[in-house]
Amino acid sequence: MITVHRNYFMHDQNHNKAHFQVNPVGHLDIDIIGRNKFYHCELENVFFESQGERTKVTGREPGKRTWHVMLSTRDAAELTHLIEDAHEQFEVLMKDL
C-alpha cells in the first residue's frame, strides 16, 4: 500500500497549484501551495460534480466542515481513478489479513 502523490493546477482564477495525497487506508490530503490551505477528509466523503470543462471536488471533514476545489475534468477523472484504486488496495489488504 503506497500513498499516491499528484500535483494539479486548480481550475480557478489564480490557477493555484495543489498537492494531493491519496492514502490507501482511506484518506485524502490536499495542500494548496502558496496559500496556506490544507484539507483532509476520508475518501468516502469526497464527491465530484462535473461542470463542463471543470469538475468541483467537494470533501466533508470530520465535524461536518466542507471544502471544495475546482480541477480540470481530466485531472478530476485521474483523481477519481486514484481513489478507486486506493479502495481496491485496502479491500485486498483486509482480505489478506
URPEQUI-V85532 format. One record per residue. RES is the residue in one letter. PHI is phi in whole degrees, 0 to 359 (NA if undefined). Layout:
BEGIN
{{RES:PHI} {RES:PHI}}
END
This chain:
BEGIN
{{M:NA} {I:235} {T:289} {V:261} {H:247} {R:218} {N:248} {Y:233} {F:272} {M:288} {H:265} {D:231} {Q:299} {N:269} {H:51} {N:297} {K:269} {A:232} {H:259} {F:252} {Q:234} {V:255} {N:261} {P:298} {V:278} {G:111} {H:232} {L:239} {D:240} {I:230} {D:244} {I:278} {I:293} {G:82} {R:240} {N:57} {K:241} {F:222} {Y:238} {H:215} {C:197} {E:281} {L:300} {E:290} {N:253} {V:251} {F:230} {F:240} {E:227} {S:289} {Q:224} {G:77} {E:277} {R:226} {T:229} {K:272} {V:256} {T:242} {G:231} {R:244} {E:277} {P:305} {G:91} {K:71} {R:288} {T:247} {W:218} {H:210} {V:227} {M:255} {L:236} {S:295} {T:301} {R:295} {D:295} {A:295} {A:296} {E:297} {L:298} {T:301} {H:294} {L:297} {I:293} {E:298} {D:298} {A:297} {H:299} {E:296} {Q:299} {F:295} {E:298} {V:298} {L:300} {M:295} {K:292} {D:289} {L:282}}
END
